Amino acid sequence: MTVLSADRPSLDPKDDLFGHAPFAKSLADSICRYPGSDGLVLALYGPWGSGKSTVLSYVQHFLEQRPENEQPVLVNFNPWWFSGQENLARAFLGQLQAVLPAKSEKFKQLGDLLADFAEGVGGLIDLTGVSGGAGGLIGKLLGRAKRKPKDVPALKDSITGILQKAGQRILVIIDDIDRLTPEETRQLFTVIKALADFPNVVYLLAFDRDVAAQAIEQQSGLPGERYLEKIIQVPFELPPVDRVALRAALFKRLDEILGDVPEGSFDQSYWTNVYHDGIDALIQVPRDVVRFTNTLAVTYPAVRGEVNAVDFIALEALRVFLPGLYDVIRSNPDKFSGHSRDSRYDADERTKEAFHTGWAQALPHHLQESSKALIERIFPKTGRMGYGSDWLAEWRRNLRACHPDVFPIYFRLTVPPGTIRRGEMMALLSLAASPADFGNALVQAKEERRPDGMSKARALLERLMDHVEKDIPDAHIPEVIQALFDAGDALIDPADERGMFDFGNVSRASRPVYHLLKRLSADRRADVLEAALRAGSAVAVQSWLLKALDEEVTKAQEATLLTADEVARLKSVWLERIRVLAGESSFMGHPELPRLLATWNHWGDDTEVRAWCDRVSTPDEGLLNLLPKFLQHTRSQTMGDWAVRLQPRLNPSWLESYIDTAATAARLRRLQRDDKVPNGAREAVSQYLTEFEMLQSGENPDGIGAFDD
């Protein structure tokens, strides 16, 4: 399990990832070498997340490593802890009162003095240096001071004397100043200005100079920079983090989170390009590394193995650092995912260019070019180079965000129900050496239903096409072909066919075979197919492929996978196989029976098919089982009508090659009259007789509008 990285400063220089330690040691040495006893205010400037708190921790560490007589007394004050309270002056002096007497006997006398001083001075230090400038809260404090008057100058002199006599340097470290409200920021600096002249007290302040200056200007109208210059004696700019160190820290953390990416699924070259195209520009300070990698630690486990790790890192970087652009991508999948299409009109190209120019111009100016380069790398269709549909299989195989099927996973941050996970696909491919296991896995998947009602087998067959070129070893190609030629017909499922344009699982099972054949040498293809034909029972899948090969050699316009003689030989093998299977009782129940009979009739001896049909239909029960196999349903819809009508069809002329249609009509009338037609055959019988009568009267049941009434 990946552990989140807390957004807190590093405490030990040995854990320094960003080169802060040498600077912190130099700063600690400077504090110790300061020769005077006057109060001193040092400032450490740096933007949010740049490592100021870490430097302060390292300074404290190095001071604590020095000989005891050289160590200053450390007082940590974080004004953010007291944000929203009445008076930061009281809080600050209260912290000194709590810490100093406990640190040394020399400061024991300071306890009561600091308490009285805090009570006396707390309400007198307002934000402008003039009584009343702090508003209502300060007014209340002034009221309290009047009720309990203190001799503030005398108290301050007493405190000064004790500090002078102690001869012990005190280092007050104040962090997170830039987290305060503008009013509290100005109040704190006023406190420091008023108390900065205590002897032997050194202040080390850490804040974003621009934020503090703006806060002071907002509250007082005074020039913020000039105001700070009057308080800060020694300013330090936090050295910029070395880019090499920043990248190393990011890569180390990424390796902890994504280090178990399956071997071979991480494209180092692609990662290098994506990182330098756009991610690098987004990572500017150490806190960026923490924020970003913490996000990945939460979001990546849910989609591990189902997304391209590089694309996911890039899109999560946009979600963290450029959420506006991330939302544009998420809301416009058609503009980013998919392949390039030839623009028929210049207006199409102008519209596309205007859209992508729009989101780019909305980005910070310094990130526009890098972000555009990043998007073009992740989503190739957004660039000017053309990427056609032939890229889709490769993109889905690599789980790229630019594939429309994979795109939603990146933005849902979970795998949708029913989606084929990469692990499932890899598990199937791992069975390639065993035809029985490979086929059984597909048959079992047919029993699993997706939320849309389709079987998981359909999705597996479609995804299999993404892997036929590279992920099935050459040595296992015959086994996979054999598995599909044996189990393919068991995958036929009406629920997997959506309308007349759907290919069906017969086609889905035969396509991988065709493309696997391409990988075999020409002299092996026919032999591998023949062996699979003889060992398999999926005659529908087999015939589908053989028809494609037959059509290919018939056209002969280009190089073909097989020769005409080889196709003829394989068709003969298929006929042998179907004759064997036709002798089994289960053949009648084959979901593709009409197509099989038509193919058998076309490639073989039509008398064989006629004889088989005569044999199975001679008993009335056999006829009533055979006839529904040819029943079809067409869809029709009247103009302006929402309702869709299903029209049963069974034209006796379709069966003329198989049966005596007139004699069959007479038998069916008798069976109807004697009420011997079972429920499962009634629609087929009724439609057969209806269309037989239409033919007898000269009507064409297949004609347009034949069933409009």
N, C-alpha and C positions, 0 to 999 in steps of 0.2 A: 504494500500500500504506500502511495506517495505521501510524504509528510509535507504539510504546508510550511512555508518559511515565514516566520513572523517579521513584520515590518518594524524591527527594532535595531538599534545600533549594535555593531560588533563591539565586543568588550575587550578582546585580547588581540594584540597586534599580530600574533601568529596566524590568526584567521583573516588577516588583511587580504582582500581580493582586489582592491582598487588603488593601491599605492598610497593610502592615507597615512600609514605608520611613520615613514620618514619625516613628513611634514609635522605630524603630531609630536614626534620626539624633539624636533628643532624648536617647536613652540614651547614645550615643557622646559627645555633647557633655558630658553630666553626668560621665562618667568622666574626660574631659580636664580639666574644671573643678574636680575634687575637689582642695581646697587642701592637705589634710594629707598626711603621709608614713606615717601608721599604716596597717597592713593593713586591708583592707575587704572584706567579703563581700556581694555583691549577688546577688539571686535573681530569676529570671524564671519566674513560675508560669504554667502553662497546661496544659490536658488534652492527651492524646496527639493528634497530628495537627493541632494548632491553629496551627502555624507557628513554634514556638519556635526550631527550627534555622534557619529562614529569617531570623528576626530576628537571631540571632547572626551569621549570614553578612553581613547588612546592616550590623550594628555594626562588624564587622571592615572592611567596605568603606569606610564613612565615616571610620573612624580612619585608614585608609591614604591617604585623600584629604587629610588635614590636613598642614600643614608638618612636615617631618621632625623638627624639635626638639620638636614637640608630640605626636608619635606614641609611644604606649607600646610596649614590647616584647610581642609577642603570643605566648602559649604555649597551644596547643590540646591539651586532654587529654580523650580519650573513654574513660571507664572501662569501657565495654562491650567495647572491644577487648581488655581484660585480664580480662574476666569469667572466673572459673574458675581463675585463677592464685592463687598462694599468698598474695600480699600486695599490696594496692592502694597502700599507702604507698610500698613500694619502686618500684612502677611509676610512681607520680606523681613521686617525686623523680628517678627515672631520666629521665623526660621533661624535667624542668627541667635536669638535667645535660646532656642531649643538645642542648637548644635554646639556653639562655642564653649559654654561651661562644661559640657561633657567631654570635650576634646582635650582640655588642658586645665590644670590647677590655676594657671595664670589668668584664666578667663572666668573663674568662679564668681568674681564680683560683678560680672557683666549681666548676670541673670536679671536681677531686679532693676538695674539701671536701664537695660534694653526694654524691659516691660514698661517702665514709666516713660521712657523716651518714645516708644511706639504709641502709647496713649496720648502723649502730648503732641507729637509731630504728625500722627496719622491724619488728622483732619486739617492740618495746616499746609501740607504740601498739595497744592492743587495743580491742575494740568497746565496752567499758564504761568505759574509762579505768582499769581495774584489771587488773593482770597476770593472765593466764590466761583472761580472758573470751572470747577468740576461739576457744577449743577447741584441738583437736589441732594445726592448722596453726600457730597462734601459738606453741604450746608448742615446736614444732620450731624456729621462728625465735628464740625465747628461748634455746634451746640453742645455736644458732649464735652469738648475741650473746655468750654466756658464754665460748665458745671464742675469740672475737676481741673483747675488750672495747674499747670506744671511749668517749672522754670526750664524751658527747653534749652536755652544756651548753656545753662549750668550743667544739665544732664549731658549735653554733647561734650562739654569740656571734660567731664568726669570719664566718659567713655573713651575720649581721645587719650587721656592720660593713661588709662589702663592699657589700651592697645599699644601706646608708645613704650610703656614700661615693659610689657610682655616681650617686645622685640620678636614676636612670632608672626611670620607672614601668613596672611589669610587669603585664600583664593576662592572667590565666589564665582561659581559657574552658573550662568543663566542661559537656558536653552528654550527653544520653541517660542521665542518672542513674536515671530511672524504668524503665529496661530491665534494671537489675541485679536480682539476687535480693535478698530482704529482708536476708540476712546481709551481702551486699556493699554494699548501700545504707547500712546503719548503719556499716560499716567506713569507707566513703568519707567520711561526714560526721565521723567521729571523726578521720580524718586531717586534714581541712580545719580542724577545731576546734583541733587541736594545732599546725598550721602557719600559722594565719591571722594571727599577729602578726608575720610577717616584714615589715619596712618596705618601703614603696613597692610592695607587692604587692596587687593588687585581683583578687578572684575574681568571676567572673560565671558563676553556675550556672543551668542551665535544667532544670526538671523539673516533674512533676505533683505539686503539694503533697500532695494526698490520698493518692496512691500512696506517696510517701516517708514520710509520717506513719504510715501503716498498717504499712509495713515496719519502721520503728523500734519501734513498739509491739509488733509480733509478736515481734521478737527480744529486746527488753529489758524490755518491760512498762512502759516509761516513756511518759508522754504525748507522742505524736509531735509535735503542734503546738508544745508548750512546748519540746521539745528543739530543734526547728528555730529557734525564736525566739532561743535562746541563741547560735546560730551565725550566723544571717542578720542583718546590720545594716540592709540596705536591700532590702525586698522590692518587686517590681513584679508586678502582674498583667498578663498579656498582654491587650491590649484585644480584646474580641470582634471577630471578623471581620465587617465590614459585610455584611449579607445581600445587598445589591445587588451588591457585588463578588464574593461567593461564587457567586451565580447567574450573573453575567457570565462568570466563569471556567468554570463548568460548561457554559454554552451555547456558549462558544467551542470547548471541547474536543469537545462533541457535534457541532458543525458540522464539525469536522475528520474525525470518524469516520463520520457519517451524512449528510454534506453532499451526497452524490450520490443521495439518494432521488429516484426519478423524479418529474418535475414533475406536480403534480396528485394525487399519491398521499399527500401529507402534509397532514393536516387541522390547520391552525394552531389553530383554535378547540378542537378535541378535545385537542390537546397542552396548551394553556393550562389546560384543566379538569383533565386528568390530573395535570399537574405540581403545581398548587396543591392538588388533592385529597389527594395523599399523598406524592409524591416529594420535595417541598420540605422536608417535616418530617424526612426521612431524611438530608439533606445538612447537616451541622452544622459541619464543620471542613474546612480545605483538603485534608487527607489523604483525606477521604471522596470528594472530587472525583477525586483521582488513582486511588484504588482502584476506584471505580465505572467511570470512563471507560477504565481499562486493561482491565477485564473486558469492556466492550463492544467494545473494539478487537480482542479475541480472538474473541468469540462471534458478533458481528454479521456479519462477512463470509461465514460459511458459510450464513447464511439470508437474506442481502441480497436484497430483491425478493420473498421468499416469506412475509414476515411484515409486519404493520403495525408500522412503526417506533415509533410511540408506545407500543403495547402491549408491544413487545419491551423498550423502555427501562424501562417500569414493572415488568415481571416480572423483569428482570435486577436492578433496584434491590432488589426483595424478596429475590432470591437472595443478594445481597451483604449486605444489612443486616438482613433478617428471614428467615433461612433456614428457620426452623421453619414460618412461614406459607407460604413457597414450596413446601415439601414437602407441606403439606396440600393445596394447590391441585393440585400434580402428581399426587398419589395419588388425587384425587377428581374426575376430569374431569366425571362426571355431575352433580356438585353445583355446578359452576361454568360449564361450557360448555353451549350449547344454548339453547332458548327456554323461556319460562315455560309451565307447564301449569296449567290450572285444577285446583285441589285439590278433589277430590271429598269429602274428609273433613278435618275439623279436625285430626285426628291427623297428616295429611301436612304441614300447615302448621306444626304444633308441632314435628315432627321436624326440618324444615328450619330453623326458627328456632333450635332448640337446637344444631344442628350449627354454624351460623354464629356463634352467641353463644359457643360453646366456643372456637373458634380466636381470636376477638377478645379474649376474657378472658385468653388465654395470652400476649398481647403486653404489652410495657411499657405502663404506664397512659397515659403521655403520647402514645403512638402509636396507641391503640386507635381513636379517632374518625377520625383521618386515614386510617388503613389501611382501615377499613370503607368510607369514602367512595371510596377508590381502587379497592377490589375491586368495589364496586357500579358504578363507572364502566366498568371493564374487562369485567366479567361482569354484564350487566344482569339476568340471571335471579335473582341473589342479592338484588336489592332488592325493594321492595314494589310497584313499578310493573309492570304486565304487559307482556311482550314476546312476542308470538305467533310462530308459524312463518313469518309473512310477512316477518319481519326476517332470516331466514336467508340469503336470496340477497344482500341488501345487506352482511351481515357477511362472507360469504365473498368477495364482490367486493372488499371492503376488507381482506381477509386478517386479520380480527379474531381475536383469541385466543378469543373466546366462541363461534366456530363449531366444532362438534365435529370437522370434517375438518381444520381448521387448528390446533387446540389442540395436538396432539402435537408439531408442529414447534418450538413454543416451548420444549418441555422436553427434546426430544432434541437440540436445538441443531444439527440438521442436517435436510435434506429427505429424507424416506423414499424409498427406491427406488420408481420408478413414479409418484411424485406429479407432477402437472402443475405445473410451475413457472410463476410469473407471467410470466417472460420468454417462455415458450412460448405462453402464452395471448395475450400482447400481440403476438407475432409472427403468430399466426393472425389476430387482429383487424386487423392492418396490411394483410392481403391482401383486405380486404372489398371493395375497388374492382374486383377481378378474380374473377369467378365460377370460372374455370378454376383459378387459383392457389389460391383458398380451398378448392375441392373437392379438388384434388390433395393439399393439405396434410393434409386429413382422411383421405383414402385411404391416404396413406403412414403416417399414425399408426396405422392399423388393423394394419399389419405389425409394429408395435412391441408387445412383450408386457411387461406388468407382472409383478412377482413372483407375483401371485395368478392369473396366466394370462389375465387379461382384457386387451383391447387398449387402447392409449392413446387410440384414437378414442372409445371409450365415455366415458372421463374428460373428453376435450375437449368432447364434446357436452353433458355434464352441466354443466361449468364455463361453457360458452357461455351457458347460461341466466342466469348471474349478470351478464352484460354486455349483454343484448339491450335493456335499457331505456335505458342511458346511453352505452355505449361504442362503439356502431356508429352512425356519422353517418347522418342522415336520407337524405342523397343516395345512400348505399350500401346501403340496405335492399333495393331490388330485386335487386341483385347477389348479396347473401347468400342471399336466398330462391331465386334461380336456381341458385346453387351447391348448396344442399341438395336442391332438386328434381331436380338432375342427378346428383349423386354419392351421394345418400343411400342408395340400394339397395346400392351397393358397400361400404357400412359394415356390412351385416348380417353378424353373426358369431355362430355358436352358442355360442362360448366366452364371449360377453358376456351371455348370458342364463342366469341362475341360478335355475332353478325356474319354476313356473307363475306366480308373482307378479311376475316380472321384466318390465319394460316392453319391453325389446328396443330395438335401435338405430333401428328404424323409428319408434317413438314418440319417441325422443330427438332424432331429426333433424327431426321435424315440429313439436315443441313450440316451438322458437325461431321457426319461420315464423309460427305462430299469434300469438306475442307481438310479433313485428316488425310484423305487420299492424295491430295496435292503434295503432302510432305513425303509420301512414299515414292520410291523410284518407279519409273514407268513399268518396268518388268515385274514388279511385285503387286501392283494394284489389283489386277484381275484375280490373282490367286488368293489374296487376302479376302476379297469380296466373296469369292466362291466358297471359301471355308466358312465365312460368317453366314452365308445363305444356307448352307447345308446344316449348320449347327443351330440356327435360330428359328423362332416361330413367329417373328413380327413381319408377316408377309405384306402388311399394308405399308410399313416403313420401307421395307425392301423394294416394293414395287414403285413407291414414290421416287426413290433414288434412281432406280433403273430407268424410269421414264425420263428423268432429267438427263441421264447419260445418253439415252437413246436419242432424245431431241438434240443433244449436243452433237453427236456424230452425224445425225441426219442433216443438220444445217452445215456442219463442217466448214464454217467460215473462219475458224481459227483453230489453234492447237487444242486437242481434246484430251481428257484424262485417259480415256480408253479408246481402243480401235473399234471399228464397227464389228469385226469378228468377235472381239472379246465381249462386247455388249450382247451380241446374239447368243454367245455361249452362256452368259450369266442369266439371260432371260429363260433359256432352256432349263437351267438349274432351278430357277424360281418356279417354273411350271411343275417340275418334279416335286418340289417342296409343297406346293399348294394342293397337288393331287393327294399327297399323303395326309395333309391336314384336313382336306375336305372329307376324308373318310372318318373323321372323328366327330362325335356328336356336338362338341363345343363349337364347331365351325359355324353352325347356324346362328349362334349368338354373337358372332363377331360384329362389332359396331360399324365396321366398314364393309359389310358384306356386299352391297350393291357395287361398290367400286372394285372389289376383288373379283367379282363375277365378270364385270365388264373387261377388266384387264386380262383375266383368264381367257375370256371369249376372244379378245383381240389378238393376244400373243399365241394362243394355242388353237386347238381344234374345237370349233363351236359346238360340235356334237357332244363333246365331253361335258360342257357346261349344261347343255340341254338335258343330257342324261342325268346329271346330278340333280337338277331342279325337278325333273320328272320323278326321280326316286324319292326325294324328300317331300314332294307335294302330293304324292299319290294318296296317302292317308289324309282325311279331312283335317286332322290336328296339325299335320305338317304344313298343309296349305295355309291354315290360319296362323301359323307361326312365321311362314315365309313372307306373306303379303305385307304385314306391317313394317318389314325392313325397308320397303320401298316408299313408304308414306313420307311425304315432305310437307313443310308448312312455309308458306310465303307470307310476307308482311305487306299490308297495303294501308294507305292513309288517304282519306278524302281531303281535297283542298280546303283549308280553313278549319279542319277538324283536328282536335288534339288526340283523339282516340286512334290507336293502331289496331288493325284487324288482322288476325291470323287466319289464313285461308289454307285448309288442308288440300293437298294435291296427290293424286295417284293416277297417272295416265296409263291405261292398259298398254298403249303402244310402247312404253318403256320396257315392257316385259316380253315383247313379241319374240325375242331371241331365246327366251328361257321356257316359256309355257304357251299352251294353246289358250289365247286370251278369251275366245268365245266360249270354249268349254268351261273355262274357269268362271266366267260370268254366270253360266247356268248353274254350276255347283254352288256358287255363293248365294244365288237367289234361293236355292233349295235350303241351304243352311240357315238363311235369314228366316224363311217361312217356317222352318221347323224349330226356330229359336235355339239354334245350336252354335251361335256365334258368341264367343266369350267377350267380356267387357274390353279386354286388351286389344281385340281385333275389330271391334265394331266400327270405329272411325275409318279404318283402312278399307274394310269391306264396303261400307256405305259410299266412300269416295270413289273406289274402283268402279262400282256399279253406276254411279252418277256420271263419271267421265266416259264409261263404256257406252251409255245411252247417248251422250253428246256426240261421240264418234259415229254411232249408228245413224244419227240424224244429220250428219254432215257438219257438225260444229267442231271447231278445233279447241280443245281444252287448254292448249298452250297459247292460244291467241290473246291479244291485248283486250282486256275488259271482259274476258270470258265469264268471270265470276262477279262482275260488278253488282249484279242484282242480289 
